[in-house]
Amino acid sequence: MVRVRAFLGGCRGREAIRLYGRDAVTIALGRRGLALQSSSSAPGFLRSASAAVATAVQPRPRDVEAEEEKRASPVCSHNEWDPLEEILVGRVQGAHVPKFTAEVKANTSEKHWGFYSKYGGKPFPEERVQRAAKEIEEFCNVLRQEGVTVRQPEELDFGKEYSTPDFTATGMYAAMPRDFLLVVGEELIEAPMAWRSRFFEYRAYRPLLKKYFRQGAKWTTAPKPQMSDELYDANYLIETVADRHKLAAQGKFVTTEFEPCFDAADFIRAGKDIFVQRSQVTNNFGIEWMRRHLGDKYRLHTISFKDPNPMHIDATFNIIGPGVVLANPDRPCNQLDMFHRAGWKVVTAPYPTISDEWPLWMSSKWLSMNVLMLDEKRVVVETEEEPIHKMFEKLGIKCIKVSIRNANSFGGGFHCWTTDIRRRGSLESYF
């Protein structure tokens, strides 16, 4: 009797098949070709088969094997929940308040407009920066303790003024890699962004991206926008919350369709299905560019929400497992029936507990649901958000509690502050 056992690899596709019995024959299939080995006591026909294959498949030169091994991509992530192996975490050092331009005004709360008018182009409050930096350092330590490799962008001074033929601006930060970088399979996709203050943000990430590329990753940069005045709607006038709701009901946004623009954080992945929203920073031109770029291998679904100020999908609609999505009750999805028909479980997020007085200069209180899945059974959550702890515990998911309240002030939760570089898994369809 001959027994067969197969070992299947994950992202990198290595496979091995072994046949076991009294007289053993081993077949190995992988990146380096095919080889058979048989024991000296194996029956003649097996030894003959082994010799025949060995003759047909010549050994490959060592330099070729070494080159292929070097090119095995260090980047591979298909969804938001496969076991996390490597991650990119942002830095707050060098952060500056963006100038109070039309696109910044459209994306921020009116109660913070005075802050932007006063501090635009200047560093964020130093005490808050230092506290946030300590929190993110501890977050990185927790990730390492959970077995995750952590990478970070370069520290840059974002206060330098720069000019293009179309505008003059100062920078902001490299704190939110989820906004800038989308990982689809083994490909790194740089987002064009839509804020002028983020035009040169990519410079903080370039050393890492070049390293990943040299190691075998695919690296794509979306068309860099001009960010001229034509990209922004001069008639997008808001002064109150009522104005936001009125414009949203009319389907109007501060960004026009002059050229492609998108932030990577407006996309969320579930294997072969990727979901995206048209927002203040992501236009239909940008969505269509992504659709054509990804091709037939992926299905890109545009979904929308009852949200007067859409910007980044992951504090509104966060996929936490195969066929499981965390939904914001204040911003219901207009296409929710589509998920119910597909058999998905829609979990309503509990209301956040953060105080209304806490400074959230670029985001809402719903960062409580902006969580990071380490795998299907582990999630990183804010220490102080007890209601969401209980929700995850009911789902059988272990909460790893970390506090980043000061880091929240800069516009993101755990999902925003990171981009997963490698998760152990394969490309599948869940929809």
Secondary structure, 3 states (H helix, E strand, C coil): CCEEEEEECCCCCCEEEEEECCCCEEEEEECCEEEEEECCCCCHHHHHHHHHHHHHCCCCCHHHHHHHHHHCCCCEECECCCCEEEEEECECCCCECCCCCHHHHHHCCHHHHHHHHHHCCCECCHHHHHHHHHHHHHHHHHHHHCCCEEECCCCCCCCCEEECCCCEEECCCECCHHHHEEEEECEEEECCCCCHHHCCHHHHCHHHHHHHHHCCCEEEECCCCCCCHHHECCCCCCCCHHHHHHHHHCCCCCECCCCCCCCHHHEEEEECEEEECCCCCCCHHHHHHHHHHHHHHCEEEECCECCCCCCCHHHCEEEEECCEEEECCCCCECCHHHHHHCCCEEEECCCCCCCCCCCCCCCCHHHHHCCEEEECCEEEEECCCHHHHHHHHHCCCEEEEECCHHHHCCCCCCCCCEEEEEECCCCCECC
